[in-house]
Amino acid sequence: MKFSPAVALFAVLLLSACGGGPEPEYLQGEEDAASVVSAFLTALQQGDEERAKALTHHKPDYIIRDFERCREYFFERRPTGKNVIKVGYEHYAREWQIYVDMQINYGSQMKQLHFVLGPGEVPKVRGVIPIIPDLRDQN
């Protein structure tokens, strides 16, 4: 039995619509993610929107896209430093993405930043989620 190209294309689209596929053993760029977070937050804190935009995905979430709100979100109070808690990857927005759990040292508040990767590219910041430490696995 021979399949037409249209049927094959439909099957590929159907399978890709179901999600990001099986869990990868390794997601290239994971080791660079924390440095991208630090560069993004430094640019944001210094008001260098051009540099911050260069480190964001072309479809960032609404907080990352709104630099004034993003600056307020991360630097509501003057932080004394940043500490990376964990770097990994997870299934997010129907694809596998890198995340960084980061504690900004003005209390116990943590943020989780998500990245999108293209082959051979530096990770780009896509979104941010607040983390309540008591509800997270502290491994």
N, C-alpha and C positions, 0 to 999 in steps of 0.2 A: 504494500500500500504506500503510495507516494503522497506527501503533504505539499500543498501549494505554499509559496512564500507568505501569503497573507495569513494562512492558518498557523504557520510557524511563528510569525510575528505576533499574532494574537495570543498564542500560548506563552511566549516570552513576556508579553505585557501583563498577562494574567498572573504569572508566577511572580513577577517583580512587584506587582501591586500588593502581594501578601505580606511584604515586609522586607527587611534587610538581609534575609538569608540566615544561614546558620552562624552561630557565634564564631568569630575569627579567633585563631590562636594568638594573633598579634596584630595590632593596628598601627601601621607605620606613622610615626610622628608623635607617638605617645611620650617619648622622652623629651620632646621639644615643648610640650603643652604648657608646663609651668613657667618656662621662660617667656612664652607668648603672653600669658596672663600678667606676669610682672611688667613686661614692656607696655601692654595695653593699659594697665592701671597707672603706671608712671606717666604715660602720655596724657591720660585722662586727668590725673591730678595736676599736671603742669599746664593744662589747657591746650595741649597740642592736638587739636582735633584731627588734623591731617594725618598725623602718625597713628592716632587711635583708629581712624577710618581705614587705614591701610591694613590694620590687623583684624578687621571685622569681615565676616561673611557678607556676601551681597544681599542676603535675606536675614539680617539679624532680628532678634526679637525686639519688642517695642522698647524695652529698657535700654538695650545696647544701642538701638538706633537713635534714641533721644539722648544726646550727650549730656545735656544739662541735668536731666533726670538721673541719668546713669552716674554722673559725678555726685549728685546728692545721695544716691542709693549707696555708693561705696564710701563716701567721705562726708557723711552727715556730721560727724564729729571728727576732730583731728586724730587720725590713727597714729600709733607709735611704731607700727611695722606690719609685715605680712608673714604668714607662715603657711606653707603648703602642707596639708594634712595627707592627701592621697591623690594619686593620678591613676586613671584607669579608663575603661571603656564600657559602654552599655548600649542597649537598644533604645533609641530615642528618636522621635519623629520618623518612625518607620525606617531607620537606618542605624548602623553602628557608628557611634560617635565617641570621641574622647571627652572625658570630664576631668575637672580639677576641683577638689574640695580645698578651699582656702580659708584660713582664719585671718581676718583683718583685726589686728590687735587694738581694739578699743572696747573690749569685752569678749564675751564668748560667741558673738555672732559670726557665723560662717557663711560663705557663698559657694555655690557650685557653678562653675562656668563650663559651658559646652562648646565644642569645636567641631568644625566640618573640615574634612581633609580631601584634597584632590591628590592624585598620584604624583609623588615627588614634590609636593607643595608644602609650605609651612602651614601649620594649623591656623584656622581663622576663627575668631571668637564669634559664636552664633547666639548664645543666650546665657542667662543667669537665673539661678533659682536660690532663694534663701534656704538655709538649712538650720533646723533647730537641733543642736547637738544632742539633746537628751533622746531624740527619736532615731538617731543614726547609730549604726554599728560602729563602735570605736576601735575596730581592729587595727 
